[in-house]
Amino acid sequence: MNDQIRRDRVTRFIETLNQARELGLSVTEATGHSLTLCLPYSDRIIGNPATGVIHGGAITTLMDTTSGSVMLCALDVFELCPTLDLRVDYMRPAEPHKPVYARAEVYKITRNIIFTRCEAYQEGGETVANCVGTFMRIGPQALPTAYREQITGGPA
């Protein structure tokens, strides 16, 4: 599978997620074992009106979505992998009026669990947050065929 196919799959997948659509998440890069998504700055995600700093929940959602979607890049066959555990360490507040990016990578795939790590950052800036996640593999057979075809772009 090439990177454009990965990017298209992730784009179609995040478009099915209400929270990702509401936040305006978009794919920046998709490779064999990594994925970068962008969270654009908007007034809707401000956590502190006095400073304009983005709410931590929006950044956590960005990181969870990126970590949970990187499986579409790493696995040959699409399967949903719900979050089992996500540990987020915040390093500093994101600078107001700038987008935040999250880059996730798969570092281990087992029969039942996928392990990821992710970094949220801003261009030219330091790390905003780091996270590690574990995701449960439920297998491609657990998906309705129509949904699988919607994400993959056609029959398997």
C-alpha positions in Angstrom: 0.0 0.0 0.0 1.5 3.4 -0.9 1.4 6.6 1.1 -1.4 8.2 -0.9 -3.7 5.2 -0.2 -2.8 5.4 3.5 -3.6 9.2 3.5 -6.9 8.6 1.7 -7.9 5.8 4.1 -7.1 8.0 7.2 -9.0 10.9 5.7 -12.1 8.9 5.1 -11.8 7.3 8.6 -11.5 10.6 10.5 -14.4 12.0 8.5 -16.6 9.4 10.2 -15.6 10.6 13.6 -17.8 13.5 14.9 -15.2 14.9 17.2 -12.5 14.9 14.5 -14.8 16.7 12.1 -15.8 19.3 14.7 -12.1 20.0 15.5 -11.2 20.2 11.8 -8.5 17.5 12.0 -6.7 16.8 8.7 -4.0 14.5 7.5 -0.6 16.1 7.0 1.5 12.9 6.3 0.9 9.2 6.3 3.6 6.6 5.9 4.0 2.9 6.7 4.2 3.2 10.4 3.6 6.9 11.2 0.8 9.4 10.8 0.7 13.2 11.3 -2.6 15.1 11.8 -3.2 18.8 12.2 -5.5 20.6 14.6 -6.1 24.1 13.3 -6.4 26.9 15.8 -10.0 28.2 16.3 -11.9 30.2 18.9 -14.0 27.1 19.5 -11.1 25.2 21.2 -9.8 27.9 23.5 -9.5 26.7 27.1 -8.4 30.0 28.6 -10.1 33.1 27.1 -7.7 35.5 28.8 -4.7 33.9 27.0 -6.2 32.1 24.0 -4.5 28.9 25.0 -6.0 25.7 23.5 -8.0 23.5 25.8 -6.1 20.3 26.8 -9.1 18.2 25.8 -8.7 19.2 22.2 -5.0 18.3 22.3 -5.8 14.9 23.9 -8.5 14.3 21.3 -5.9 15.1 18.6 -3.4 12.7 20.1 -5.9 9.9 20.6 -7.3 10.2 17.1 -3.8 10.3 15.6 -2.6 7.3 17.7 -5.8 5.4 17.0 -5.7 6.1 13.2 -2.0 5.2 12.7 -3.2 1.6 12.5 -4.6 2.3 9.1 -1.1 3.1 8.0 0.5 0.1 9.7 -2.0 -2.7 9.0 -2.6 -4.1 5.5 -6.2 -4.8 6.3 -8.4 -2.2 7.9 -9.7 -3.0 11.4 -11.0 -0.9 14.2 -8.7 -0.8 17.2 -10.4 0.9 20.2 -8.3 2.7 22.8 -7.4 0.6 25.8 -5.0 3.1 27.5 -3.7 6.5 26.6 -1.2 8.2 28.9 -0.6 11.9 28.1 2.1 14.1 29.5 1.7 17.8 28.9 5.0 19.7 28.6 3.8 23.2 28.0 0.7 25.1 26.7 0.3 25.4 23.0 1.0 28.9 21.6 -2.3 30.6 20.7 -3.2 31.3 17.1 -1.0 28.4 15.7 -2.1 24.9 14.6 -1.0 21.9 16.6 0.4 18.8 14.9 0.4 15.3 16.3 2.8 12.6 14.9 2.1 9.0 16.0 3.9 5.8 15.2 3.3 2.2 15.8 6.2 0.6 17.6 4.8 -2.9 18.3 2.0 -5.0 16.9 0.9 -8.2 18.5 -2.0 -10.5 17.8 -4.2 -8.6 20.2 -2.7 -5.2 21.0 -1.0 -2.4 19.1 1.4 0.0 20.9 1.8 3.6 19.8 3.7 6.7 20.8 2.7 10.2 19.8 4.1 13.8 20.1 2.0 17.0 19.8 4.0 20.0 18.7 3.8 23.3 16.9 6.0 24.4 13.9 9.2 25.9 15.2 8.3 25.1 18.7 8.9 22.7 21.5 6.8 19.6 22.3 3.4 20.5 23.6 2.6 16.9 24.9 3.7 13.3 24.6 1.6 10.2 24.9 1.8 6.4 24.7 -1.2 4.3 23.9 -2.4 0.7 23.7 -5.2 -0.3 21.3 -7.2 -3.5 21.1 -7.3 -5.4 17.9 -10.8 -6.6 17.2 -10.1 -8.0 13.7 -11.5 -7.0 10.3 -14.4 -9.5 10.6 -15.9 -7.3 13.4 -16.7 -4.5 10.9 -19.8 -4.2 8.7 -18.8 -4.6 5.1 -20.2 -1.3 4.0 -18.2 0.6 6.6 -15.0 -1.2 5.7 -15.6 -0.4 2.0 -16.3 3.3 2.9 -12.9 3.5 4.6 -10.9 1.5 2.2 -12.5 3.0 -0.9 -14.0 -0.2 -2.2 -14.3 -4.0 -1.8 -11.3 -5.7 -0.2 
